[in-house]
Amino acid sequence: MRYISDLKEGEQVVEHYLCTTKQVLKTRAGKTYYSLRLQDKTGTVDAKIWDLNDGISNFEAHDYIKINAMVIMFQNAIQLNVRRLRKSDEGEYDPKEYIKTSDYDIEEMYRELLDYIEKVKEPYLNKLLKAFFVEDEDFIRKFKYHTAAKTMHHNFMGGLLEHTLSVVRICEFLAKQYPIINKDVLFTSAICHDIGKIKELSSFPIIEYTDEGQLMGHIVIGIEWVTEKIRQIKGFPEKLANLIKHCVAAHHGELEYGSPKKPQIIEALALTYADNTDAKLRSFSQIVQDSDQEADWAGYQKIFESNIRKTRY
């Protein structure tokens, strides 16, 4: 298979890809053309169909398509100029080839996450975590393979698990550095902080916001989910429940970033910094990896409000 990450300017490519978006647009001269976004497991690429001739068969977004295209450069990025296109026939493609997946072993990551759950000694918090991550088979299956985002950090299969584990690792470091932190509260909050994304975002291969995600967002969804599990644990202390729910509510740190509350306990503050650290560094890493390997500079990045450079000399 000719992967998107391997495409070079000037090449002709004949390959099957997943069409994630299709827009019908017009040029300034009034001529209709199609603007597409194509995907495989290595990434995505913009594509244009300027000439809507008989070689372009009917297709829609979310279809697997076979294209004949020329690879060009446009605004320092690869783009495909599609000349011929048809819908792929069943059996011509393997869906696994079109879903970007974590570089780390999913089962190994999950086992490590379970080890962190065993480190939570407070009995009610331990029961809460096991209610999700040990006893709820449907939740476990979805959590292992879900994405952490639509387009930003960890937007791949296993991304939610990878991000959660990374946040917990950072929280473990912070708890060692600052003994005032209640490790059980912090670990529980870190492990649960993004579970709402399972319901906020649809499943692969096409990632979109669900109605629930659009209307409420993963923070509110997560709080509701944690509250539901807590109600099933007889005698769960109300004050302890409020601390966990507050950490989930405040983990974006600022009201303008979607948190209904700002951090008011040290565990919530630690979780905010751990979450932001992993999200930002993973985003930076991905930008560098996806940029022109021959260039030192990766260009201006809106998320960092800066032109970023690779560390080499």
Secondary structure, 3 states (H helix, E strand, C coil): CCCHHHCCCCCEEEEEEEEEEEEEEECCCCCEEEEEEEEECCEEEEEEECCCCCCECCCCCCCEEEEEEEEEEECCEEEEEEEEEEECCCCCCCHHHHCCECCCCHHHHHHHHHHHHHCCCCHHHHHHHHHHHCCCHHHHHHHHHCCCCCCCCCCCECHHHHHHHHHHHHHHHHHHHCCCCCHHHHHHHHHHCCCCHHHHECCCCCCCECHHHHHCHHHHHHHHHHHHHHHCCCCCCHHHHHHHHHHHHHCCCCHHHCCCCCCCCHHHHHHHHHHHHHHHHHHHHHHHHHCCCCCCEEEEECCCCEEEECCCC
